[in-house]
Amino acid sequence: MQYASHIGRFCETCLSRMFNRMSSSCAACDRKFIIVLVLVIVMESLVMVVPTGFFVWHHRSAKFPLCSMGTCFNFSRCNKEQLLVYSYNDPAPLNPPTYFRGFPDSQLQTSDPEKACLFFVYSDTETNENAWWWQKPHPQTLPFWNNGMNHVIITFADRWSETNPPAESIGMASIMGTELHHTTYRGGFDISIPLPRLQQQSPPELESVKPFQRKYFATFKGTRYLSREGAFRSSEAFRGMHNGKDVIVATTCRQETNDKLVRWQPWKATGCEEDQRVYDSYDFVDLLNSTFAFVPAGRSPASYRFLEVLSAGAIPVLIADDYVRPFESLIQWDRCLLQFSTHDLHRILPTLRSLPKEDVVDRQCYCEQVFASFLQDDSTLVGSVILSLQQRMGS
């Protein structure tokens, strides 16, 4: 109740100040409209301060229409012998490049929409990102949209709303994205895909190094978020796992959003200078020489670190809530990685240290098989996308 009252007073103060500013500059405006608009803005940007014992939801999950392959897909368009895809646009997400870039040149691509089984819509365009959320171009204007039947919207955005139309308005289209949540995921219809690697090359000598023969037991080097969804990285429970010996947690506060926040709320930067000294003293590639590697959620549950860790032969330790792991219908992730919620940080190291050595060796072995078979490079990733689509259609 005390937590709720704090949030209530915070919202009341924000609304009062914003309302006075807006209404004084627009005396003719409808006061009710202003109140509604301000409420929407506050709810969209409210920083979540979640007490111990609660999940850190990454934001309001997009709520898609109820759909399944049986109710929202026309199988008569598809030839099981050859899955043909018509793409409306080339895959050109803003940053970073994606493994879909080679798809238009594949044998599955067709320029004839009448022959297509699936229609790909790549939504991470500059136009979509720059448009206001209520003005995002809607795919219903596409010539073969047909209320989204057999359409797949592909997005790598941290948030659905960044480059996509309102989730409830996509009709019968399915989603192929990096940010899918169990609370709204339509199993057997949507497909979770991984973010690409930023570090394309991992030291080849690490591939043959077995668990417990590696330099470190568990490691992480990355951004410490001071607000919003990834703020648990600033907690003592996360940063306190660092012991400077076999467990390294090296974080930096130097990030665009953090920099802006600190200018207004300098107390948020508590501990940042000390963290930076630790961060500067460790090399990212050297830290991949670890039995386990932490993969904490940031602005999104998905992380570029995921594939980087797997490529180096380390066992991923996911720290995320409500996250649909990539290609989960193809991969038995529980045989490879370990996953903890953001309110169970205190359990991570005791759990890892208690694992039998045989279990750890088996996990690394399966992780290596998964990476080689489904995630190794752009060609392998596209192959995994195709396998997932074929599995959806019973091919």
C-alpha positions in Angstrom: 0.0 0.0 0.0 2.9 2.4 0.8 4.4 1.6 -2.6 1.1 2.3 -4.4 0.6 5.6 -2.5 4.1 6.8 -3.6 3.3 6.0 -7.2 -0.1 7.7 -6.8 1.5 10.9 -5.4 4.1 10.8 -8.2 1.5 10.6 -10.9 -0.7 13.2 -9.3 2.2 15.7 -9.2 3.2 15.0 -12.8 -0.3 15.3 -14.1 -0.8 18.6 -12.2 2.3 20.2 -13.5 1.9 19.0 -17.0 -1.8 19.9 -17.1 -1.1 23.5 -15.9 1.6 24.0 -18.5 -0.5 22.6 -21.4 -3.8 24.3 -20.4 -2.2 27.7 -19.9 -0.7 27.6 -23.4 -4.0 26.4 -25.0 -6.9 28.0 -23.3 -9.3 26.9 -26.0 -8.3 23.2 -25.7 -10.8 20.7 -24.3 -9.6 20.0 -20.7 -10.8 16.4 -20.8 -8.8 15.7 -23.9 -5.7 17.2 -22.3 -6.1 15.0 -19.2 -6.5 11.8 -21.4 -3.5 12.8 -23.4 -1.3 13.4 -20.4 -2.4 10.1 -18.8 -1.3 8.2 -22.0 2.0 10.0 -22.0 2.6 9.2 -18.3 1.7 5.6 -18.7 3.9 5.1 -21.7 7.0 6.7 -20.1 6.5 5.9 -16.4 9.7 4.5 -14.9 8.9 1.3 -13.1 10.3 1.1 -9.5 9.5 -2.5 -8.5 10.0 -3.7 -4.9 11.7 -6.9 -4.1 9.6 -9.9 -4.8 7.9 -8.6 -7.9 8.7 -9.4 -11.5 10.3 -6.6 -13.5 8.0 -6.6 -16.5 9.8 -5.0 -19.5 6.8 -2.9 -20.4 3.2 -3.5 -21.3 3.3 -6.5 -23.7 1.7 -5.9 -27.0 -1.7 -7.7 -27.1 -2.2 -9.3 -30.5 -5.5 -10.7 -31.8 -6.2 -14.3 -30.8 -4.9 -16.5 -33.7 -3.7 -19.9 -34.5 -2.6 -21.7 -37.7 -6.1 -23.3 -37.7 -8.0 -20.1 -37.6 -5.8 -17.4 -39.2 -4.0 -19.2 -42.0 -4.9 -20.3 -45.5 -3.1 -23.6 -46.2 -4.4 -23.9 -49.7 -1.9 -21.3 -50.9 1.0 -23.4 -49.8 2.9 -26.2 -51.5 4.5 -28.4 -48.9 7.3 -29.3 -51.4 8.4 -25.7 -51.7 7.7 -22.8 -49.3 7.5 -19.6 -51.5 7.7 -16.2 -49.9 6.8 -12.8 -51.3 8.5 -9.8 -49.6 7.0 -6.3 -49.8 10.3 -4.7 -49.0 14.0 -5.5 -48.5 15.1 -6.3 -45.0 16.9 -3.1 -44.0 16.6 -2.6 -40.2 18.4 0.6 -39.1 21.0 -0.9 -36.8 22.5 -3.4 -36.8 22.3 -5.4 -40.0 20.2 -8.5 -39.9 20.7 -12.1 -41.1 17.5 -11.6 -43.3 19.5 -9.6 -45.8 20.3 -12.7 -47.8 16.8 -13.9 -47.9 15.6 -12.0 -51.0 18.2 -13.9 -53.1 17.2 -17.3 -51.8 15.3 -19.9 -53.8 12.2 -19.4 -51.6 11.7 -15.9 -52.7 9.1 -15.3 -55.4 8.2 -12.1 -57.2 4.8 -13.4 -58.1 2.3 -12.9 -55.2 -0.1 -15.4 -56.7 2.4 -18.2 -56.1 3.3 -17.1 -52.5 2.5 -19.1 -49.5 3.8 -16.4 -47.1 4.1 -12.6 -47.3 6.9 -11.0 -45.4 6.6 -7.5 -44.0 9.9 -6.0 -42.6 8.7 -3.3 -40.3 12.0 -1.9 -39.0 12.2 0.9 -41.5 13.3 4.5 -41.0 9.8 5.7 -41.9 8.2 3.5 -39.3 10.7 4.5 -36.6 10.4 8.2 -37.2 6.6 8.3 -37.2 4.6 9.1 -34.1 3.0 6.0 -32.4 -0.4 7.0 -33.6 0.8 7.6 -37.2 2.8 4.4 -37.8 2.2 3.2 -41.4 -0.3 0.3 -41.2 0.3 -2.8 -43.3 -3.4 -2.8 -44.2 -2.4 -0.5 -47.1 -0.3 -3.3 -48.7 -1.9 -4.6 -51.9 -2.3 -8.2 -50.8 -2.9 -7.7 -47.1 -6.3 -9.5 -46.9 -6.6 -8.7 -43.2 -3.1 -10.2 -42.6 -3.9 -13.7 -43.8 -0.6 -15.6 -44.4 1.4 -12.4 -43.5 4.4 -12.4 -41.2 5.5 -9.1 -39.6 9.3 -9.3 -38.9 10.8 -6.9 -36.3 14.0 -6.6 -34.3 12.8 -3.6 -32.4 13.3 -3.4 -28.6 9.6 -2.5 -28.3 6.8 -3.4 -30.6 5.5 0.2 -30.6 8.8 1.5 -31.9 8.3 0.5 -35.5 4.9 -1.2 -35.7 1.2 -0.3 -35.7 -1.1 -1.0 -32.7 -0.8 -4.7 -31.9 -4.6 -5.3 -31.8 -4.9 -4.0 -35.4 -2.8 -6.5 -37.3 -5.6 -8.9 -38.1 -4.5 -12.4 -38.9 -0.8 -11.7 -39.4 1.8 -13.6 -37.3 4.8 -12.1 -35.6 8.4 -13.0 -36.1 10.4 -10.9 -33.6 13.1 -10.7 -31.0 10.8 -9.3 -28.3 8.0 -11.8 -27.6 6.4 -12.3 -24.2 4.8 -15.5 -22.8 1.9 -13.5 -21.6 0.8 -12.6 -25.1 2.8 -15.1 -27.3 0.6 -17.2 -29.6 2.4 -20.5 -29.5 2.6 -22.4 -32.7 1.7 -19.2 -34.6 4.3 -16.5 -33.7 8.1 -17.2 -33.9 10.7 -15.8 -31.5 14.0 -15.1 -33.3 17.4 -14.0 -31.8 19.2 -10.7 -32.2 22.3 -11.0 -34.4 25.8 -11.0 -33.0 27.6 -7.7 -32.7 30.9 -9.4 -32.2 31.0 -11.6 -35.3 34.2 -13.4 -34.5 34.8 -15.3 -31.2 38.3 -16.7 -30.4 38.3 -20.1 -32.2 40.5 -21.6 -29.5 37.7 -21.2 -27.0 35.5 -23.7 -28.7 37.6 -26.6 -27.5 38.0 -25.4 -23.9 35.8 -27.4 -21.5 33.9 -26.2 -18.4 36.0 -25.6 -15.3 39.1 -25.5 -17.5 38.2 -21.9 -18.4 39.7 -18.8 -16.9 36.6 -17.6 -15.2 33.5 -19.3 -13.6 30.9 -16.6 -14.6 31.2 -13.2 -16.3 29.4 -10.2 -17.7 30.6 -7.0 -19.3 28.0 -4.5 -20.5 25.8 -1.5 -19.8 24.4 -0.7 -16.4 20.9 0.8 -17.0 19.9 3.5 -14.4 16.2 3.5 -15.2 13.4 1.7 -16.9 13.3 -2.0 -17.6 17.0 -2.9 -17.3 17.4 -1.0 -14.0 18.0 -4.3 -12.1 21.5 -4.3 -13.6 22.1 -1.4 -11.1 21.0 -3.4 -8.1 23.5 -4.6 -5.5 22.2 -8.1 -6.0 23.5 -8.1 -9.6 26.6 -6.0 -9.4 27.5 -7.6 -6.0 28.1 -11.0 -7.7 31.4 -9.5 -8.8 34.3 -10.9 -6.7 37.2 -9.9 -8.8 38.4 -13.5 -9.0 36.3 -16.1 -10.8 33.1 -14.1 -11.1 33.4 -10.8 -13.0 30.5 -8.3 -13.4 31.9 -5.3 -15.2 29.3 -2.5 -15.9 29.4 1.0 -17.4 26.9 3.8 -17.0 28.1 5.5 -20.2 25.1 5.2 -22.4 23.0 7.9 -24.1 19.8 7.4 -22.0 21.8 7.2 -18.8 23.8 10.4 -19.7 20.5 12.4 -20.1 19.1 11.0 -16.9 22.1 11.8 -14.8 22.0 15.5 -16.0 18.6 15.8 -14.3 19.0 13.3 -11.5 22.8 13.2 -10.7 22.2 10.9 -7.7 21.3 8.1 -10.1 25.0 7.9 -11.0 26.0 6.6 -7.5 28.8 4.0 -7.9 29.2 4.7 -11.7 32.9 5.9 -11.3 33.9 2.8 -9.4 32.0 0.6 -11.9 33.8 2.3 -14.8 37.2 1.5 -13.3 36.2 -2.2 -13.1 34.8 -2.1 -16.6 37.9 -0.6 -18.1 40.1 -3.3 -16.4 38.6 -6.2 -18.3 38.6 -7.2 -21.9 35.3 -8.4 -23.4 36.8 -11.2 -25.4 38.9 -12.4 -22.5 35.7 -12.6 -20.4 34.2 -15.0 -22.9 36.7 -17.6 -21.6 34.2 -18.5 -18.9 32.2 -21.6 -18.0 29.0 -19.5 -17.5 28.2 -16.1 -19.0 25.4 -13.8 -17.7 22.9 -12.7 -20.3 20.8 -10.1 -18.4 17.8 -8.4 -20.1 18.3 -4.7 -20.9 15.8 -2.5 -22.7 14.4 -5.7 -24.1 14.5 -9.3 -22.8 16.4 -10.2 -25.9 20.2 -9.5 -25.9 23.0 -9.4 -28.5 25.1 -11.1 -25.9 23.1 -14.3 -26.2 24.7 -15.5 -29.5 28.1 -14.0 -28.6 28.2 -16.2 -25.5 27.1 -19.3 -27.3 29.7 -18.7 -30.1 32.4 -18.8 -27.4 31.3 -22.1 -25.9 30.1 -20.5 -22.6 26.9 -21.6 -21.0 24.3 -18.7 -21.1 22.7 -17.7 -17.8 19.6 -15.8 -18.9 18.2 -13.2 -16.5 14.8 -12.2 -17.9 11.1 -12.3 -17.1 8.2 -13.3 -19.5 10.6 -14.0 -22.4 10.0 -16.4 -25.2 13.4 -17.8 -26.1 14.4 -18.0 -29.8 13.3 -20.9 -31.9 11.8 -22.6 -28.8 10.0 -25.2 -30.9 13.3 -26.3 -32.4 15.6 -26.1 -29.4 15.4 -27.7 -26.0 16.8 -24.7 -24.2 16.5 -26.2 -20.7 19.2 -28.7 -21.8 21.6 -25.8 -22.5 21.1 -22.6 -20.6 19.9 -21.7 -17.2 17.3 -18.9 -16.7 16.4 -16.8 -13.6 13.9 -14.1 -13.1 15.0 -10.6 -12.2 13.9 -11.1 -8.6 15.9 -14.3 -8.1 19.4 -12.7 -8.5 20.4 -14.0 -5.1 19.9 -17.6 -6.2 22.1 -17.5 -9.3 25.6 -18.1 -8.0 24.6 -20.7 -5.3 22.7 -22.6 -8.0 25.5 -22.5 -10.5 28.1 -23.6 -8.0 25.9 -26.5 -6.8 25.5 -28.0 -10.3 27.2 -31.4 -10.8 30.2 -31.3 -13.1 28.6 -33.9 -15.4 25.5 -31.7 -15.8 27.6 -28.7 -16.7 29.6 -30.6 -19.3 26.4 -32.0 -20.8 24.9 -28.5 -21.0 28.0 -27.1 -22.8 27.9 -30.0 -25.2 24.3 -29.4 -26.1 24.8 -25.7 -26.4 27.6 -26.3 -28.9 25.3 -28.5 -30.9 22.5 -25.9 -30.8 24.8 -23.1 -32.0 26.3 -25.2 -34.9 22.9 -26.4 -36.0 20.7 -23.3 -35.7 22.6 -20.1 -34.9 26.1 -20.2 -36.2 25.9 -17.7 -39.0 23.4 -15.8 -41.3 22.8 -18.8 -43.5 22.2 -21.1 -40.5 19.8 -18.5 -38.9 17.8 -18.2 -42.0 17.6 -22.0 -42.2 16.2 -22.0 -38.7 13.6 -19.5 -39.7 12.5 -21.7 -42.6 12.5 -24.8 -40.4 10.3 -23.0 -37.9 7.9 -21.9 -40.6 7.7 -25.4 -42.1 7.1 -26.8 -38.7 4.1 -24.4 -38.3 2.6 -25.8 -41.5 3.3 -29.4 -40.7 5.8 -29.8 -43.5 
